[in-house]
């Protein structure tokens, strides 16, 4: 049996051992495990039950990672992605008004599109034709969006009406005055969140593996003591009051949600262009995330051949796309390959057996669901803040002195953050890029793909003016 497993995962060819693969798989899990507690907090904003989302998160991560192991033989862990889950909860089911069932239907559709793109080879063309500075601006903008959500969930921002302030973009604000944020440390959650922020910063700077998970555990334990023994108000519940979750609440609901996506009660044009915007956002975000992670990690895992191509690259992308489809059925947002897998690779992981170990640990984590009520938002919010900061690491790669580059990049990032809408940020970025090139007489430099996407995004905004 051992010989069969070692042969199947090509231990000898990749010069690895059982011990290295096991340690690598455990390391990847420890650095990824924060998503088990963070994802339910985010998805709850879409109206979903936290316990059920936690169960779906564990199962989707286990299934996706196991698929990556058996089909692609790659040491990469998969789980619901940060950024795209925020898009699901706050943009798709928030600003755009979709139900969470429709949101899961959108995840299913985007996963199918990604599968088709991966199988047909369109992926490489799409990636190559989108300008690099726009790709980086999208990632940075999503990071800023996540950071803002982290500050908000940490209760570090208080909101009050101010008649002279700007009205946010979109339809989320119908008042003559907007609600603007102000920094506050007045409540218990904010004080606890500060502890979590400093813990995360310290662990990150020291390179502590699993630092995010460790910060959640420490902050949660401190929060339990402060609420149950010192009278702080943190909204915690004892383990007995939380159930593991009922997967029947979400399993397969993506199918009915998929049908509801094509509701034309608000007009055929509104349905088409809104759905188009959602699909482009989800597919592009997943594609960039996966390819960036794979490229950054594959060379360290010796998964690059003599010609510089990633070994089993097409299988890796197809496994990632299929995992999103499976995640939709379980009841969670887009499942993607995690960059935290690089820690497992650094610990010695070279084959899919490490991913088998990671998948089994996610499966065992289902038993942690009753503890979810003892994890306050103040413990998970600092993780969002740190993820947002890390996603902004590419900001120096954008040539801010070149206005042709800076204008679309800046609009992309700012609209995402201040407009509270990732889809609108991407749309405005494409439109501004095309306009800038047209204005300076370089229209020929704009690919037909970008021209088409810009036109569709522009038409969507035109329809929004009348409906």
Steps between C-alpha positions, in 0.01 A plus 500: 500500500777740594684421178185564296440840664865600463492398134168675431624830643849454345698528823823375344473718190445813710756398760275515804405285800193414707620717785559807282162468330317454830671797663442708187129414495459585869687828451275603210191423707617697801567809288165467316278403793405858586250485211292252704411781741529804272280379213186448714537853642511646148230283343264576790471850352317338208243351739653152525523296821852505645499137612385378160756715319775364723397145413483586130841670521667194653339258254567715194863550606543128562340400169687759294836423659447125457417554132822701460689211662356214298451667161793743480742347754583849626572608861247782493217556747165643392228680696248784453706798389545822690385795296254309288305404815485870587373570149234232550376637833538876472470571127300219341259438789534851642527788256364305200207349690541132409386232747764262632339223295550709187854568619571127513347470154746765381788308660385187315482684167841664547649161585357349183639791298842450657485129414421583137774764487752254646405216265494710181824687565335843506653559841846594373357742243276674754783541747746629239263760352408673826762768585733408785439822695125435485549145630706633790253782570217246524690297760598810697145637486356175633758516779390854592138383496582212736696733730202735521269210588749393766499845659121502489461150648752590770265783607788743457276719285187676623251631246291815521293705258670810363291716264795656317683183408522303178243238407651153438481357147226257408153449637593415858438853629168671435534782753576868443789462744750218509630300792869570551744306718704631791769315696391387846635292788196549722349151487619165630534336157734774378727458802520124452558542126802720571655209689437277199651754260821529701522121533461457123763764426743339743447149364528622141824689561652203680392260226297284739331218310131488576523844657155605379337190645699543821386862532136392459541239776676737743261790437197271534625358829561851631155605377334209681670596825409869462133428422426219744711627791540877450165596351619612154238488224646304208199297382649161587302180558589189696580189291176329597296771328660439158426204272724350235269639235249348262652460154154441351444875538755572229585178316378516141334839550731632228275330244186692597712812538639445151148507356414813700800681350306533176209688656399779258253678729726808498550482126692274264782751455552543874514123548747446215746774586485446877564128456777574251673727750472238773638220281794704376589606854480152652674321214782752463559519876519120530720470192750763615507359851565144387759577234688740726513243779605213273774703330635618835502154656571254219869582459562454873333159480713398198186484286652689207647308204807584292301734275362699792152346479314394812475122529131399482416871468178441307389238751571737788282772346225254412501359854471855636208580269321175584547571871301822456212300352514259795516790745184648349315173565621485861393861555801729503667759282767440237759238599853584391861393543657657809832679493550371855581167331847646450565444871433130453734495202765675708454226763572230241173428315556398138207276407126467531537283809560817701165623369337175613624576852368857478163377372463250785572771756232723347259207521581447868444872562126451457494408870611855588163649397356509855790730598408759236284692746807562714690670217408871497515722193776687683718187467448446126492866391875551560566215257301685235707812566829313462385317185403836353843641579677203342288525186621859459863387469500558122415869527863596434496313168260754348667794325314784671696764307349377174142631488403249231569233760409689817152624402331162433690335786401771748134498397489122528633502855307801628161395360537156654578641843296820522220384272483179708465297180767275347308449175463875443871548566597249232246646258619859548861385466437344159299800381763750615782299342323499163413870527857598586639309203239660273579847635874472432456346155610148597172320439681236295678388819168394654427133432165395361430315824548814711300707249210256521506482879519881527202540267291250697588664831412842356164373376431361848548846653274652234225254593551586869410862419154403383411197714 
